[in-house]
Amino acid sequence: MLADPTVTISFTLNGEAVSVAIEPRELLVTVLRDRLNLTGSHIGCDTTNCGCCSVLLDGRAVKSCTVLGVQADGRTVVTIEGLARNGEQTTLQKMFAEEHALQCGYCTPGMLMCATDLLSRNPRPSEEEIKHALAGNLCRCTGYIPIIRAIQRASGQEPRSSHP
């Protein structure tokens, strides 16, 4: 008789305790999208190049296409759906809208998660630090300038970015 090919993992997801049965080889992005119906983390490249699937794992931005679901067991995961609290967007989310730092929106969840991680560790990053934090995220629409400006404004700084 074959053993059950699933394992049950438990973790905190967007502030709520969850348990889910998964296959040990499932990626975290697949667990989030297909098992828990949180589709904000996008699958853009399947090669870890685009950053669209970025989430916070114990407060740090990770590409959820490079993390096995079982690695989330006992940990804390925040997805784009969990950034706003009580229906209120974060300052960073508001600045993305005000600076037109989103166009097609496909990269936006990953950009926001990486920027959230950056600002939690460095509340007033330089333009170079912002660019470094976003280096693993691709955007095909904005040219990055509005994204950098939004992060600068969210950190209380005047936007200075003119070129990526």
C-alpha atoms as one frame of an Amber mdcrd trajectory, in Angstrom:
protein
   0.000   0.000   0.000   1.339   3.446  -0.960   1.583   6.172   1.614  -0.515
   9.324   1.198   1.549  11.663  -0.997   0.398  14.757   0.908   1.582  16.464
   4.053  -0.311  18.984   6.120   1.407  22.268   6.821   0.277  25.014   9.169
   1.378  28.618   9.038   0.172  32.156   9.566  -1.129  33.637   6.337  -1.982
  37.330   6.238  -2.515  37.278  10.008  -4.659  34.120  10.105  -3.665  30.581
  11.060  -4.128  28.155   8.168  -3.553  24.460   7.613  -3.469  22.892   4.181
  -2.665  19.464   2.752  -0.086  19.724  -0.030   2.292  17.582  -1.976   5.851
  17.963  -0.623   7.112  19.094  -4.033   4.575  21.930  -4.443   5.931  25.441
  -4.683   4.648  28.067  -2.271   3.200  30.116  -5.141   1.159  27.085  -6.213
  -0.044  26.482  -2.669  -1.127  30.120  -2.366  -2.831  30.300  -5.758  -4.268
  26.816  -6.245  -4.889  25.560  -2.720  -5.703  28.795  -0.879  -7.185  30.815
  -3.767  -4.931  33.833  -3.233  -4.125  34.810  -6.802  -2.418  38.142  -6.168
   1.030  36.553  -6.353   1.532  36.157 -10.080   3.435  33.467 -11.915   5.340
  35.381 -14.531   8.380  33.455 -15.623   8.826  30.096 -13.854  12.555  30.874
 -13.699  12.845  33.273 -10.711  13.648  36.210 -12.992  10.575  38.417 -12.779
   9.678  38.744  -9.073   5.910  38.802  -9.752   5.377  36.024  -7.215   7.176
  37.755  -4.332   5.664  37.414  -0.857   6.943  38.118   2.633   8.171  35.028
   4.470   8.869  35.899   8.100   9.040  39.544   7.009  11.528  39.109   4.183
  10.647  39.253   0.489  11.099  35.919  -1.281  10.148  34.695  -4.700   7.470
  32.157  -3.870   8.313  30.194  -7.020  11.637  29.276  -5.380  10.219  28.212
  -2.010   8.612  24.852  -1.397   5.268  25.028   0.352   6.588  22.780   3.133
   9.174  25.468   3.920   6.328  27.752   5.063   5.312  25.294   7.793   5.332
  27.078  11.159   6.212  30.418   9.598   4.472  33.665   8.652   3.528  34.484
   5.072   2.120  37.786   3.862   0.803  38.099   0.331  -0.327  41.196  -1.527
  -3.842  40.440  -0.265  -2.577  40.869   3.297  -0.858  44.257   2.964  -3.942
  46.414   3.521  -5.376  46.319   7.026  -9.097  46.649   7.692  -9.601  47.735
   4.092  -7.087  50.572   4.420  -4.207  50.598   1.971  -0.696  51.148   3.235
   1.051  54.426   2.483   3.196  52.543  -0.014   0.136  51.246  -1.873  -1.332
  54.748  -1.956   1.915  56.183  -3.314   2.018  53.528  -6.060  -1.408  54.754
  -7.182  -0.569  58.459  -6.871   2.726  58.123  -8.753   1.179  55.906 -11.461
   3.678  53.212 -10.502   1.446  50.554 -11.952   0.179  50.180 -15.445  -0.690
  46.653 -16.469  -0.332  45.680 -12.781   1.306  42.333 -13.348   4.540  43.210
 -11.532   2.844  45.359  -8.894   2.343  42.684  -6.193   6.010  41.688  -6.322
   7.201  45.304  -6.408   5.035  46.166  -3.405   6.226  43.166  -1.400   9.902
  43.895  -2.098   9.415  47.589  -1.298   7.561  46.692   1.919  10.503  44.513
   2.963  12.968  47.283   2.112  11.066  49.972   4.043  10.683  47.703   7.081
  14.467  47.379   7.276  15.423  50.820   5.976  12.742  53.504   6.436  14.617
  56.102   4.352  16.475  54.265   1.598  18.570  56.052  -0.961  17.674  55.816
  -4.624  20.499  53.292  -5.097  19.200  51.172  -2.203  15.728  51.191  -3.750
  17.116  50.121  -7.113  19.097  47.343  -5.438  16.018  46.094  -3.558  14.014
  45.970  -6.796  16.776  44.408  -8.892  15.052  41.019  -9.033  11.744  42.442
 -10.261  10.900  43.121 -13.885   8.455  45.747 -15.087   7.717  46.082 -18.761
   5.429  49.119 -18.546   6.557  51.855 -16.171  10.256  52.276 -16.852  10.726
  51.968 -13.048  10.857  55.734 -12.453   7.327  56.010 -10.997   7.978  52.940
  -8.843  11.124  54.500  -7.390   9.290  57.793  -6.824   6.440  55.999  -5.053
   8.878  54.296  -2.687  10.676  57.580  -2.045   7.383  59.288  -1.216   6.271
  56.402   1.008   9.512  56.840   2.943   8.787  60.540   3.431  11.325  61.704
   0.870  10.848  63.924  -2.125  11.131  61.973  -5.378  14.464  62.522  -7.057
  14.582  59.714  -9.549  14.946  60.625 -13.182  16.527  57.521 -14.698  16.712
  53.874 -13.668
